[in-house]
């Protein structure tokens, strides 16, 4: 089972996502609810067969779920030492809810829902 890094400061959580996107990781799922980025957030980044889940809530800060090898990569690349523990925003039932509420990126692009 994958571990979850918890209590990641919002600024660092955002920085990791932004830098990974700059390095070619793509968003394959994202929560687009009315409170996205305000109260809660969720997205999945992929690069090839690699996958990282990101969850955030304004109550508990950011969380990241991935395999051990990717955690080692993130800790090295971003000079971090993650705290691992029980997730709040990346619990299995919460992930399932987010995934149902998330629109696949190809639908978002097709419907031109993103404003650049």
Helices and strands as residue ranges (DSSP letters): E 3-8, H 10-22, E 26-31, E 40-47, E 50-57, E 61-66, H 68-77, E 83-84, H 92-101, E 102-104, H 105-110
